[in-house]
Amino acid sequence: MCLCVSICALFDIEVQLKTVTYIIIYLSSLDGGTEPSENENIINTTQRSSNHLHRLYLMLLTLSIQLLSKSKKTTTSDDKAEVIPLTKRVLRHSLFYLSQTTLIAQQTNSNVVSVRYKKCLIQKLNELVNKVVKLFSPKSFLLTVRTFLVDENILSDGFCMEKILQLCNSCLSHAYFNEKDYKILLQLSDLLVNIIQRRSKILAGSSLQSATLSLSHIIKMCGKLFPDHFIVVVPILCDIAQDDHVSNNAKGMVIACIGEICLKLKAHCIAHLSRICRCFIGLLHHWSANINSLLVDIFAALQKLIICLGHFLSPYLVEFITKLSVIHYTVKRTIDTDESVKISCQTPKRMKKSHNSNSTALYQAVLSVLDVIASSIAIRVLLPTFQLSLEKLFEESPLAVTPILLLINGLVMKLEKTDLTRNANSILSTFLYAMDFRTKNFKLPISDVEGIEEIVLQGVISLLIKIPEETFSSLYMKLCDWGCAPDTMPPRVTTFYRCTAMLASKLKGLYEVFAHSLIDKIASTLEEKSATSYTNGGNIYQSLYAVDTLHSMILYFSNTFINQERYELIMQPLVNQLEKSVNNEELERKYILNHVIPCIGQLAASAHDNVIWQPLNYNILMKMRHSSIKVRCYALDCLQMVGERLGENYLILLPESIPYLTELLEDGNEIVERRCQSVIKRLEEGLGEPLQKYF
């Protein structure tokens, strides 16, 4: 073999190329099943075994590959101009031979040896094609591709077409082209557009994908300099992207090409902006979890569109944001489900991991688009858009509002103080609309309502904390009017109290100036809720957040805030919460043990006068005579909390408490008696004095 290559290398490149061409033509005639003429019948195939012929064919291809490897690279200079047609002829015949071999390998069911030979032959032919391509300079190769793309024989052969386009993509992505080559690139782009338009059975989906990728490379290189040449492609690509007969992979490449056009042509795309946006919205409307790769391509293109033409997208932002939010919610739910459900033994781990990674990539892509929207669109456009999006989602898919709320919160955190103050009223109006989520979606699970409401309130608190005091006062009054009006619905009041609880916990003593009128409202709410039992577990949340607000006010405000008048105002309604029952026992225990009793304890600790302690202690003791076992136990827990908070000061109240504790020690219910003994023991530890002598 080495000797043959060395001898052939002594001849001119023209002779070598002709020789390789004749070898390929001869092999393709033999391997294709056609007998050469007598003058061309160099080898008597009838007298050779198939294995012998296979080795001979592979050896001739290897000889051709090694010979081309030693050949010098052709150029476009005048002294080598005659070499280019010969190289082009070698490439053409190599492609047809490769197409012929691949087709035969796909259609025939041969034995193992024959299949192995076909695979080896295809590998050698691919190597041969790559060696021939390397003989071209980038410019010469593009000229060759241009001639191939008008050759009907190649256009009618799907495999040859696909291979040529793949080689063209490789050349465009790795080679460097200067302005002198742009004319060739523009001519090539016209041919590619013609190919893209041929969405017939002749043009395979992979060929459409490769042609679109080549066009994207050309647009990336010279789109800015020749916008008028490429803008006419937009309607064509939009039609293809919306064609149901086009594969998802091809659609993804078409969408990516549209994104590249938007990125390079910028304002020139305004004339086709409506068509582009309707195309994207239509694709997002019919999305499904089975087309993750296409969605990622859509999101990438959408990001480029928003970055370049975001100021012109206001008519379409609501549609984009709502559809992105629904996709975000669905994908997030899928990810959470996959993480919570144990992997079945029948499910391959590799498949499960692949599904999770696809969902995660899609989730990250949605977040990226939403972040680009928030950073590229002016806030004066975003705020009404967000509110319209919330209105639409409240009706269609209320649980999908999370990404919009997170975007608004992000804007509040990123805006400068001056910009935030200027837009504070509009931002609060958007938040107030979102705070009605509990009112408008009362049929949803309470856990979902609480989770979404928490995101809204975090944004409200961030807004109120960042703005100046004078702006805070006006916005806080607006918030109070929203939540404290006489005809306010109970769910809205619940949300308002949750907001004030978070605000009091965050601002601590600074909130005292604005909270004087709030304590009357809280007392009225608790008094109203004390009148009846909580027949619905959801109703208890209003009292729960009212108690939390009161607890923070007592804890963080000055000692003068809880005076005699306010103490008497809130004491009785607060203690009465101990006897309220809920049909959800777990929620009832959480409310009384974690909220009501700590608040009563803090109320006792905030007063420094036994004249105030005695009415509170007496009201607790009266609950120890309640007919309900649970209420008596809650009263014991409350008495223990008061004793712990007062410490040795509780000795003043002890004589009044002993008779009630004695009664519960002889209650007749084992649970109450044990609980009473436990409370007495804890009181002994806090007071430092044994109490058994009193019983």
BAPA-707184 format. One line per 8 residues: their letters; for each residue x, y, z of C-alpha. Coordinates in nm, 2 decimals. Each point is the difference from the previous one (the first is absolute). Layout:
REM residues N
a = X:Y:Z ~ ...;
***
This chain:
REM residues 695
mclcvsic = 0.00:0.00:0.00 ~ 0.28:0.25:0.09 ~ 0.18:-0.08:-0.33 ~ -0.32:0.07:-0.20 ~ -0.06:0.33:0.18 ~ 0.36:0.10:-0.05 ~ -0.01:-0.07:-0.37 ~ -0.34:0.18:-0.05;
alfdievq = 0.13:0.30:0.19 ~ 0.27:0.05:-0.27 ~ -0.27:0.10:-0.25 ~ -0.16:0.35:-0.02 ~ -0.30:0.08:0.21 ~ -0.22:-0.01:-0.30 ~ 0.09:-0.36:-0.08 ~ -0.05:-0.10:0.36;
lktvtyii = -0.35:0.15:0.01 ~ -0.10:-0.16:-0.33 ~ 0.13:-0.33:0.13 ~ -0.20:0.02:0.32 ~ -0.31:0.10:-0.20 ~ 0.04:-0.31:-0.22 ~ 0.04:-0.22:0.30 ~ -0.32:0.13:0.16;
iylssldg = -0.20:-0.03:-0.32 ~ 0.12:-0.35:-0.05 ~ -0.07:-0.11:0.35 ~ -0.34:0.16:0.00 ~ -0.09:-0.19:-0.32 ~ 0.12:-0.33:0.16 ~ -0.15:0.05:0.34 ~ -0.32:0.13:-0.15;
gtepsene = -0.07:-0.33:-0.18 ~ 0.07:0.13:-0.36 ~ 0.26:-0.18:-0.21 ~ 0.26:0.22:-0.17 ~ 0.06:-0.02:-0.37 ~ 0.26:-0.24:-0.14 ~ 0.25:0.29:-0.04 ~ -0.05:0.10:0.36;
niinttqr = -0.02:-0.35:0.15 ~ 0.33:0.01:0.18 ~ -0.08:-0.26:0.25 ~ -0.19:-0.32:-0.07 ~ -0.25:0.00:0.28 ~ -0.14:-0.34:-0.08 ~ 0.32:-0.17:0.08 ~ 0.04:0.18:0.34;
ssnhlhrl = -0.16:-0.07:0.33 ~ -0.21:0.26:0.17 ~ 0.25:0.03:0.28 ~ 0.29:0.05:-0.24 ~ -0.20:0.27:-0.18 ~ -0.09:0.17:0.32 ~ 0.37:0.02:0.11 ~ 0.09:0.13:-0.35;
ylmlltls = -0.26:0.28:0.01 ~ 0.11:0.11:0.35 ~ 0.36:-0.01:-0.11 ~ -0.07:0.23:-0.30 ~ -0.19:0.24:0.22 ~ 0.29:0.00:0.25 ~ 0.24:0.07:-0.29 ~ -0.21:0.29:-0.11;
iqllsksk = -0.02:0.15:0.35 ~ 0.37:-0.02:0.05 ~ 0.07:0.14:-0.34 ~ -0.22:0.30:0.07 ~ 0.16:0.05:0.34 ~ 0.33:0.05:-0.17 ~ -0.14:0.24:-0.26 ~ 0.06:0.37:0.05;
ktttsddk = -0.30:0.22:0.08 ~ -0.14:0.16:-0.31 ~ -0.04:0.38:-0.02 ~ -0.20:0.24:-0.21 ~ 0.30:0.14:-0.18 ~ 0.02:0.00:-0.38 ~ 0.26:-0.28:-0.02 ~ -0.22:-0.23:0.20;
aevipltk = -0.33:0.09:-0.15 ~ -0.01:-0.31:-0.21 ~ 0.03:-0.22:0.31 ~ -0.32:0.12:0.16 ~ -0.24:-0.16:-0.26 ~ 0.19:-0.33:0.05 ~ -0.03:0.02:0.38 ~ -0.37:0.09:-0.04;
rvlrhslf = -0.05:-0.31:-0.22 ~ 0.17:-0.22:0.26 ~ -0.23:0.14:0.27 ~ -0.31:-0.04:-0.21 ~ 0.07:-0.37:-0.08 ~ 0.10:-0.07:0.36 ~ -0.33:0.14:0.12 ~ -0.20:-0.20:-0.24;
ylsqttli = 0.19:-0.32:0.09 ~ -0.05:0.07:0.37 ~ -0.37:0.06:-0.06 ~ -0.03:-0.32:-0.21 ~ 0.18:-0.21:0.27 ~ -0.21:0.14:0.28 ~ -0.32:-0.07:-0.18 ~ 0.10:-0.36:-0.07;
aqqtnsnv = 0.10:-0.05:0.36 ~ -0.34:0.13:0.12 ~ -0.21:-0.20:-0.24 ~ 0.17:-0.35:0.01 ~ -0.01:-0.25:0.28 ~ 0.34:-0.17:-0.04 ~ 0.20:-0.22:0.22 ~ 0.23:0.12:0.27;
vsvrykkc = 0.31:0.01:-0.21 ~ -0.17:0.20:-0.28 ~ -0.14:0.25:0.25 ~ 0.34:0.04:0.16 ~ 0.15:0.06:-0.35 ~ -0.26:0.26:-0.08 ~ 0.07:0.19:0.32 ~ 0.37:0.00:-0.07;
liqklnel = -0.06:0.11:-0.36 ~ -0.22:0.29:0.11 ~ 0.27:0.10:0.25 ~ 0.27:0.00:-0.26 ~ -0.22:0.20:-0.24 ~ -0.07:0.27:0.26 ~ 0.37:0.02:0.06 ~ 0.06:0.04:-0.37;
vnkvvklf = -0.26:0.28:-0.03 ~ 0.17:0.18:0.29 ~ 0.34:-0.03:-0.16 ~ -0.14:0.14:-0.33 ~ -0.16:0.30:0.18 ~ 0.33:0.08:0.16 ~ 0.15:0.05:-0.35 ~ -0.22:0.31:-0.04;
spksfllt = 0.06:0.34:0.14 ~ -0.31:0.13:0.19 ~ -0.10:0.23:-0.28 ~ 0.05:-0.27:-0.27 ~ -0.20:-0.24:0.20 ~ -0.29:0.24:0.04 ~ 0.01:0.06:-0.38 ~ -0.02:-0.38:-0.04;
vrtflvde = -0.29:-0.03:0.24 ~ -0.17:0.28:-0.20 ~ 0.03:-0.21:-0.32 ~ -0.12:-0.31:0.18 ~ -0.31:0.17:0.13 ~ -0.12:0.07:-0.35 ~ 0.07:-0.36:-0.12 ~ -0.33:-0.18:-0.03;
nilsdgfc = 0.16:-0.34:0.04 ~ 0.13:0.11:0.34 ~ -0.32:0.18:0.10 ~ -0.20:-0.32:-0.08 ~ 0.24:-0.21:0.21 ~ -0.10:0.06:0.37 ~ 0.32:-0.15:0.14 ~ 0.23:0.20:-0.23;
mekilqlc = -0.19:0.32:0.08 ~ 0.03:-0.07:0.37 ~ 0.37:-0.08:-0.02 ~ 0.08:0.32:-0.21 ~ -0.18:0.22:0.25 ~ 0.18:-0.16:0.29 ~ 0.33:0.06:-0.16 ~ -0.11:0.36:-0.08;
nsclshay = -0.09:0.05:0.37 ~ 0.34:-0.12:0.11 ~ 0.17:0.24:-0.24 ~ -0.21:0.30:0.10 ~ 0.04:-0.06:0.37 ~ 0.38:-0.05:0.00 ~ 0.14:0.20:-0.29 ~ 0.06:0.37:-0.01;
fnekdyki = -0.16:0.21:-0.28 ~ 0.08:0.37:-0.07 ~ -0.21:0.26:-0.18 ~ 0.13:-0.12:-0.34 ~ -0.18:-0.33:0.06 ~ -0.34:0.15:0.09 ~ -0.12:-0.01:-0.36 ~ 0.04:-0.37:0.00;
llqlsdll = -0.17:-0.03:0.34 ~ -0.30:0.20:-0.13 ~ -0.03:-0.21:-0.31 ~ 0.02:-0.31:0.21 ~ -0.27:0.13:0.24 ~ -0.23:0.05:-0.29 ~ 0.04:-0.37:-0.10 ~ -0.05:-0.10:0.37;
vniiqrrs = -0.32:0.19:0.01 ~ -0.13:-0.18:-0.31 ~ 0.09:-0.33:0.16 ~ -0.18:0.10:0.32 ~ -0.31:0.08:-0.19 ~ 0.00:-0.34:-0.16 ~ -0.19:-0.17:0.28 ~ -0.10:-0.29:-0.21;
kilagssl = 0.06:-0.37:0.04 ~ 0.33:0.03:-0.19 ~ 0.15:0.22:0.28 ~ 0.04:-0.19:0.31 ~ -0.04:0.16:0.34 ~ 0.37:-0.03:0.08 ~ 0.08:0.18:-0.33 ~ -0.23:0.28:0.10;
qsatlsls = 0.17:0.02:0.33 ~ 0.34:0.01:-0.15 ~ -0.09:0.26:-0.26 ~ -0.15:0.22:0.27 ~ 0.32:-0.03:0.21 ~ 0.21:0.10:-0.30 ~ -0.22:0.30:-0.05 ~ 0.04:0.09:0.37;
hiikmcgk = 0.38:-0.01:-0.04 ~ -0.02:0.24:-0.30 ~ -0.23:0.24:0.18 ~ 0.23:0.00:0.30 ~ 0.29:0.10:-0.23 ~ -0.15:0.26:-0.22 ~ -0.36:0.07:0.11 ~ 0.09:0.34:0.14;
lfpdhfiv = 0.15:0.12:-0.33 ~ -0.28:-0.13:-0.22 ~ -0.33:0.02:0.20 ~ -0.22:0.05:-0.31 ~ 0.13:-0.33:-0.14 ~ -0.10:-0.21:0.30 ~ -0.32:0.18:0.12 ~ -0.20:-0.17:-0.27;
vvpilcdi = 0.08:-0.34:0.15 ~ -0.21:0.07:0.32 ~ -0.34:-0.07:-0.14 ~ 0.13:-0.32:-0.16 ~ 0.15:-0.12:0.33 ~ -0.32:0.09:0.19 ~ -0.21:-0.21:-0.23 ~ 0.23:-0.30:0.04;
aqddhvsn = 0.01:0.03:0.38 ~ -0.39:-0.02:0.00 ~ -0.02:-0.29:-0.24 ~ -0.12:-0.31:0.19 ~ 0.17:-0.23:-0.26 ~ 0.35:0.13:0.09 ~ 0.19:-0.20:0.26 ~ 0.07:0.16:0.34;
nakgmvia = 0.38:-0.01:-0.05 ~ -0.04:0.19:-0.33 ~ -0.24:0.25:0.16 ~ 0.25:0.06:0.28 ~ 0.27:0.09:-0.25 ~ -0.24:0.23:-0.19 ~ -0.09:0.17:0.32 ~ 0.37:0.04:0.08;
cigeiclk = 0.05:0.16:-0.34 ~ -0.29:0.25:0.07 ~ 0.17:0.09:0.32 ~ 0.33:0.06:-0.17 ~ -0.17:0.22:-0.26 ~ -0.16:0.21:0.29 ~ 0.34:0.03:0.17 ~ 0.19:0.11:-0.31;
lkahciah = -0.26:0.20:-0.19 ~ -0.16:0.17:0.31 ~ -0.23:0.29:-0.11 ~ -0.03:-0.14:-0.35 ~ -0.22:-0.28:0.15 ~ -0.26:0.24:0.12 ~ -0.20:-0.03:-0.32 ~ -0.03:-0.38:0.07;
lsricrcf = -0.03:0.02:0.38 ~ -0.37:-0.08:0.00 ~ 0.06:-0.32:-0.20 ~ 0.30:-0.10:0.21 ~ -0.19:0.05:0.33 ~ -0.31:-0.19:-0.12 ~ 0.22:-0.28:-0.11 ~ 0.17:-0.03:0.34;
igllhhws = -0.34:0.04:0.19 ~ -0.15:-0.27:-0.22 ~ 0.28:-0.24:0.07 ~ -0.01:0.07:0.38 ~ -0.38:-0.05:-0.01 ~ 0.04:-0.36:-0.13 ~ 0.29:-0.10:0.21 ~ 0.03:-0.33:0.17;
aninsllv = 0.25:-0.17:0.23 ~ 0.12:-0.22:-0.30 ~ 0.16:0.28:-0.19 ~ 0.24:0.14:0.26 ~ 0.28:0.05:-0.25 ~ -0.23:0.21:-0.23 ~ -0.11:0.21:0.30 ~ 0.36:0.07:0.10;
difaalqk = 0.06:0.13:-0.36 ~ -0.31:0.21:0.02 ~ 0.11:0.15:0.33 ~ 0.35:0.08:-0.13 ~ -0.15:0.17:-0.31 ~ -0.25:0.19:0.22 ~ 0.28:0.13:0.22 ~ 0.18:0.14:-0.31;
liiclghf = -0.33:0.16:-0.12 ~ -0.06:0.16:0.34 ~ 0.36:0.13:0.03 ~ -0.01:0.16:-0.35 ~ -0.36:0.11:-0.03 ~ -0.14:0.00:0.35 ~ -0.13:0.36:-0.02 ~ -0.24:-0.10:-0.28;
lspylvef = -0.14:-0.32:0.16 ~ -0.25:0.15:0.24 ~ -0.30:-0.12:-0.20 ~ 0.12:-0.36:0.03 ~ 0.16:0.00:0.35 ~ -0.32:-0.12:0.18 ~ -0.02:-0.30:-0.23 ~ 0.37:-0.08:0.04;
itklsvih = 0.00:0.04:0.38 ~ -0.32:-0.20:0.06 ~ 0.11:-0.29:-0.22 ~ 0.35:0.00:0.15 ~ -0.15:0.00:0.35 ~ -0.22:-0.30:-0.08 ~ 0.30:-0.19:-0.14 ~ 0.21:0.09:0.31;
ytvkrtid = -0.27:-0.13:0.23 ~ -0.05:-0.32:-0.19 ~ 0.37:-0.08:-0.03 ~ 0.07:0.09:0.37 ~ -0.28:-0.23:0.10 ~ 0.15:-0.28:-0.21 ~ 0.34:0.05:0.16 ~ -0.15:0.00:0.35;
tdesvkis = -0.19:-0.31:-0.07 ~ 0.30:-0.18:-0.14 ~ 0.20:0.09:0.31 ~ -0.27:-0.11:0.25 ~ -0.10:-0.33:-0.17 ~ 0.24:-0.29:0.06 ~ 0.15:-0.14:-0.32 ~ -0.18:-0.32:-0.09;
cqtpkrmk = 0.21:-0.31:-0.04 ~ -0.15:-0.05:-0.35 ~ 0.12:0.35:-0.10 ~ 0.36:0.01:-0.13 ~ 0.20:0.26:0.19 ~ 0.15:0.13:-0.32 ~ -0.34:0.09:-0.14 ~ -0.11:0.16:0.33;
kshnsnst = 0.32:0.21:0.01 ~ -0.04:0.11:-0.36 ~ -0.36:0.11:0.06 ~ 0.10:0.20:0.31 ~ 0.28:0.17:-0.19 ~ -0.23:0.10:-0.29 ~ -0.26:0.14:0.24 ~ 0.27:0.19:0.19;
alyqavls = 0.14:0.15:-0.32 ~ -0.34:0.11:-0.11 ~ -0.07:0.15:0.34 ~ 0.32:0.20:-0.01 ~ -0.07:0.11:-0.35 ~ -0.35:0.14:0.11 ~ 0.16:0.19:0.29 ~ 0.26:0.15:-0.24;
vldviass = -0.26:0.13:-0.23 ~ -0.20:0.15:0.29 ~ 0.32:0.16:0.13 ~ 0.07:0.15:-0.34 ~ -0.35:0.14:-0.01 ~ 0.04:0.16:0.34 ~ 0.34:0.16:-0.09 ~ -0.07:0.11:-0.35;
iairvllp = -0.35:0.15:0.02 ~ -0.07:0.34:0.16 ~ -0.17:-0.02:0.34 ~ -0.28:0.24:-0.12 ~ -0.09:-0.27:-0.26 ~ 0.06:-0.30:0.23 ~ -0.23:0.10:0.29 ~ -0.32:0.01:-0.20;
tfqlslek = 0.11:-0.30:-0.19 ~ 0.05:-0.20:0.32 ~ -0.34:0.10:0.13 ~ -0.17:-0.10:-0.33 ~ 0.19:-0.33:0.01 ~ -0.11:-0.06:0.36 ~ -0.36:0.07:-0.10 ~ 0.02:-0.25:-0.28;
lfeespla = 0.17:-0.27:0.21 ~ -0.24:0.04:0.29 ~ -0.28:-0.11:-0.24 ~ 0.19:-0.27:-0.19 ~ 0.28:-0.14:0.22 ~ 0.03:0.17:0.34 ~ 0.28:-0.22:0.13 ~ 0.22:0.12:-0.29;
vtpillli = 0.04:0.36:0.13 ~ 0.31:-0.08:0.20 ~ 0.26:0.11:-0.26 ~ -0.17:0.33:-0.06 ~ 0.00:0.07:0.37 ~ 0.36:-0.09:0.03 ~ 0.08:0.24:-0.29 ~ -0.18:0.28:0.17;
nglvmkle = 0.19:-0.07:0.33 ~ 0.32:-0.01:-0.20 ~ -0.07:0.34:-0.15 ~ -0.07:0.15:0.35 ~ 0.34:-0.13:0.12 ~ 0.19:0.12:-0.31 ~ -0.15:0.35:-0.05 ~ 0.19:0.30:0.13;
ktdltrna = -0.17:0.19:0.29 ~ -0.10:0.29:-0.22 ~ -0.16:-0.22:-0.27 ~ -0.17:-0.21:0.26 ~ -0.15:0.30:0.17 ~ -0.12:0.14:-0.33 ~ -0.18:-0.33:-0.09 ~ -0.09:-0.11:0.36;
nsilstfl = -0.37:0.08:-0.04 ~ -0.03:-0.20:-0.32 ~ 0.20:-0.29:0.14 ~ -0.22:-0.01:0.31 ~ -0.31:0.00:-0.22 ~ 0.13:-0.31:-0.18 ~ 0.08:-0.16:0.34 ~ -0.35:0.08:0.13;
yamdfrtk = -0.16:-0.17:-0.29 ~ 0.22:-0.30:0.06 ~ -0.08:0.00:0.37 ~ -0.36:-0.08:-0.10 ~ 0.12:-0.35:-0.09 ~ -0.15:-0.15:0.31 ~ -0.34:0.17:-0.07 ~ -0.02:-0.10:-0.36;
nfklpisd = 0.13:-0.35:0.03 ~ -0.16:-0.12:0.33 ~ -0.07:-0.34:-0.15 ~ 0.37:-0.09:-0.04 ~ 0.19:-0.19:0.27 ~ 0.10:0.22:0.29 ~ 0.36:-0.10:-0.03 ~ 0.02:0.13:-0.36;
vegieeiv = -0.18:0.32:0.09 ~ 0.24:0.06:0.30 ~ 0.31:-0.07:-0.21 ~ -0.10:0.25:-0.28 ~ -0.12:0.26:0.25 ~ 0.33:-0.02:0.18 ~ 0.19:0.10:-0.32 ~ -0.23:0.30:-0.05;
lqgvisll = 0.04:0.12:0.36 ~ 0.38:-0.03:-0.02 ~ -0.01:0.24:-0.29 ~ -0.23:0.24:0.19 ~ 0.23:0.00:0.30 ~ 0.31:0.05:-0.21 ~ -0.18:0.30:-0.17 ~ -0.11:0.16:0.32;
ikipeetf = 0.34:-0.04:0.16 ~ 0.20:0.16:-0.28 ~ -0.21:0.31:-0.06 ~ 0.03:0.33:0.21 ~ -0.22:0.06:0.30 ~ -0.23:0.25:-0.16 ~ -0.07:-0.23:-0.29 ~ -0.04:-0.29:0.25;
sslymklc = -0.27:0.19:0.18 ~ -0.21:0.05:-0.31 ~ 0.04:-0.36:-0.12 ~ -0.07:-0.14:0.34 ~ -0.33:0.20:0.02 ~ -0.08:-0.14:-0.34 ~ 0.07:-0.35:0.13 ~ -0.22:0.05:0.30;
dwgcapdt = -0.29:0.13:-0.21 ~ 0.03:-0.31:-0.21 ~ -0.01:-0.24:0.29 ~ -0.20:0.18:0.27 ~ -0.30:0.15:-0.18 ~ -0.34:-0.08:0.16 ~ -0.11:-0.22:-0.30 ~ 0.33:-0.18:-0.04;
mpprvttf = -0.04:-0.38:-0.06 ~ 0.14:-0.23:0.27 ~ 0.27:-0.15:-0.23 ~ 0.14:0.34:-0.08 ~ 0.01:0.09:0.38 ~ 0.19:-0.33:0.05 ~ 0.26:0.11:-0.25 ~ 0.02:0.34:0.15;
yrctamla = 0.07:-0.13:0.35 ~ 0.27:-0.23:-0.14 ~ 0.16:0.30:-0.17 ~ -0.01:0.20:0.32 ~ 0.15:-0.30:0.20 ~ 0.29:-0.02:-0.24 ~ 0.04:0.38:0.00 ~ 0.00:0.03:0.38;
sklkglye = 0.25:-0.29:0.02 ~ 0.23:0.17:-0.25 ~ -0.02:0.37:0.11 ~ -0.03:-0.08:0.38 ~ -0.02:0.32:0.20 ~ 0.00:0.22:-0.31 ~ -0.35:-0.13:-0.08 ~ -0.15:0.14:0.32;
vfahslid = -0.07:0.34:-0.15 ~ -0.23:-0.15:-0.26 ~ -0.17:-0.27:0.21 ~ -0.20:0.20:0.25 ~ -0.33:-0.04:-0.18 ~ 0.07:-0.36:-0.08 ~ -0.04:-0.14:0.35 ~ -0.37:0.10:0.00;
kiastlee = -0.06:-0.19:-0.32 ~ 0.18:-0.31:0.14 ~ -0.21:0.01:0.31 ~ -0.31:0.03:-0.20 ~ 0.10:-0.29:-0.22 ~ 0.08:-0.23:0.29 ~ -0.32:0.10:0.17 ~ -0.20:-0.08:-0.31;
ksatsytn = 0.17:-0.33:-0.05 ~ -0.06:-0.09:0.37 ~ -0.37:0.01:-0.06 ~ -0.01:-0.32:-0.20 ~ 0.21:-0.31:-0.05 ~ 0.21:-0.05:-0.31 ~ -0.20:-0.24:-0.21 ~ 0.24:0.03:-0.28;
ggniyqsl = 0.37:-0.04:0.06 ~ 0.08:0.28:-0.25 ~ -0.18:0.26:0.21 ~ 0.24:-0.04:0.29 ~ 0.28:0.16:-0.20 ~ -0.14:0.35:0.04 ~ 0.02:-0.03:0.38 ~ 0.34:-0.17:-0.02;
yavdtlhs = 0.16:0.29:-0.19 ~ -0.18:0.25:0.22 ~ 0.15:-0.16:0.30 ~ 0.34:-0.01:-0.16 ~ -0.02:0.37:-0.07 ~ -0.11:0.07:0.36 ~ 0.29:-0.22:0.13 ~ 0.26:0.20:-0.20;
milyfsnt = -0.15:0.33:0.11 ~ 0.02:-0.10:0.37 ~ 0.35:-0.15:-0.04 ~ 0.17:0.28:-0.19 ~ -0.19:0.32:0.09 ~ 0.08:0.22:0.30 ~ -0.14:-0.08:0.34 ~ -0.24:0.29:-0.02;
finqerye = -0.17:-0.14:-0.30 ~ -0.21:-0.25:0.19 ~ -0.17:0.22:0.25 ~ -0.29:-0.08:0.23 ~ -0.26:0.08:-0.26 ~ 0.16:-0.21:-0.27 ~ 0.07:-0.28:0.24 ~ -0.36:-0.03:0.09;
limqplvn = -0.10:0.04:-0.36 ~ 0.19:-0.31:-0.13 ~ 0.03:-0.22:0.31 ~ -0.35:-0.16:0.00 ~ -0.02:-0.07:-0.38 ~ 0.35:-0.14:0.01 ~ -0.07:-0.24:0.29 ~ -0.33:-0.10:-0.16;
qleksvnn = 0.20:-0.15:-0.29 ~ 0.09:-0.29:0.23 ~ -0.35:-0.14:-0.02 ~ -0.04:0.02:-0.38 ~ -0.02:-0.33:-0.18 ~ 0.09:-0.08:-0.36 ~ -0.10:-0.31:-0.20 ~ 0.37:-0.05:-0.08;
eelerkyi = 0.15:-0.10:0.33 ~ 0.36:0.04:-0.11 ~ -0.07:0.36:-0.12 ~ -0.18:0.07:0.33 ~ 0.30:-0.12:0.21 ~ 0.24:0.20:-0.21 ~ -0.21:0.32:0.03 ~ -0.05:-0.02:0.38;
lnhvipci = 0.34:-0.14:0.11 ~ 0.23:0.18:-0.25 ~ -0.19:0.33:-0.03 ~ -0.26:0.08:0.26 ~ 0.18:-0.12:0.31 ~ 0.34:0.16:-0.08 ~ -0.19:0.33:-0.07 ~ -0.18:-0.02:0.34;
gqlaasah = 0.34:-0.07:0.17 ~ 0.15:0.30:-0.17 ~ -0.30:0.21:0.10 ~ 0.06:-0.10:0.37 ~ 0.37:0.07:-0.02 ~ -0.06:0.35:-0.15 ~ -0.20:0.11:0.30 ~ 0.18:0.09:0.32;
dnviwqpl = -0.30:0.04:0.23 ~ -0.17:-0.28:0.19 ~ -0.33:0.20:-0.04 ~ 0.02:-0.08:-0.37 ~ 0.13:-0.36:0.05 ~ -0.30:-0.10:0.22 ~ -0.28:0.04:-0.26 ~ 0.21:-0.19:-0.26;
nynilmkm = 0.08:-0.28:0.25 ~ -0.37:-0.02:0.10 ~ -0.12:-0.03:-0.36 ~ 0.25:-0.29:-0.06 ~ -0.12:-0.17:0.32 ~ -0.36:0.02:-0.11 ~ 0.09:-0.19:-0.32 ~ 0.13:-0.28:0.23;
rhssikvr = -0.37:-0.07:0.09 ~ -0.11:-0.03:-0.36 ~ -0.20:-0.31:-0.09 ~ 0.24:-0.09:-0.28 ~ 0.31:-0.21:0.10 ~ 0.21:0.16:-0.27 ~ -0.09:0.35:0.12 ~ 0.10:-0.09:0.36;
cyaldclq = 0.33:-0.14:-0.12 ~ 0.06:0.32:-0.21 ~ -0.08:0.21:0.30 ~ 0.26:-0.20:0.20 ~ 0.26:0.06:-0.27 ~ -0.08:0.37:0.00 ~ 0.03:0.02:0.38 ~ 0.34:-0.17:-0.02;
mvgerlge = 0.11:0.25:-0.27 ~ -0.11:0.30:0.22 ~ 0.17:-0.15:0.30 ~ 0.33:-0.05:-0.19 ~ -0.01:0.36:-0.14 ~ -0.08:0.16:0.33 ~ 0.25:-0.21:0.20 ~ 0.00:0.08:0.37;
nylillpe = -0.26:0.27:-0.05 ~ -0.26:-0.28:-0.05 ~ 0.01:-0.06:0.38 ~ -0.24:0.29:0.02 ~ -0.25:-0.18:-0.21 ~ 0.06:-0.35:0.14 ~ -0.27:0.02:0.28 ~ -0.26:0.07:-0.25;
sipyltel = 0.11:-0.29:-0.23 ~ 0.03:-0.28:0.26 ~ -0.37:-0.08:0.03 ~ -0.03:-0.04:-0.38 ~ 0.30:-0.22:-0.02 ~ -0.14:-0.21:0.29 ~ -0.32:-0.05:-0.20 ~ 0.19:-0.12:-0.30;
ledgneiv = 0.21:-0.24:0.21 ~ -0.33:-0.17:0.07 ~ -0.15:0.06:-0.34 ~ -0.09:-0.36:-0.07 ~ 0.17:0.00:-0.34 ~ 0.34:-0.16:0.01 ~ 0.14:0.23:-0.28 ~ -0.10:0.32:0.19;
errcqsvi = 0.13:-0.13:0.33 ~ 0.34:-0.10:-0.14 ~ 0.02:0.33:-0.18 ~ -0.08:0.19:0.32 ~ 0.27:-0.19:0.19 ~ 0.25:0.09:-0.27 ~ -0.09:0.37:0.01 ~ 0.03:0.01:0.38;
krleeglg = 0.35:-0.15:-0.03 ~ 0.10:0.26:-0.25 ~ -0.13:0.28:0.22 ~ 0.20:-0.14:0.29 ~ 0.31:0.02:-0.21 ~ -0.07:0.36:-0.10 ~ -0.10:0.12:0.34 ~ 0.27:-0.19:0.19;
eplqkyf = -0.26:-0.11:0.26 ~ -0.18:-0.33:0.05 ~ -0.37:0.02:-0.06 ~ -0.11:-0.34:0.11 ~ -0.07:0.14:0.35 ~ -0.29:0.20:-0.14 ~ -0.18:-0.31:-0.14;
***
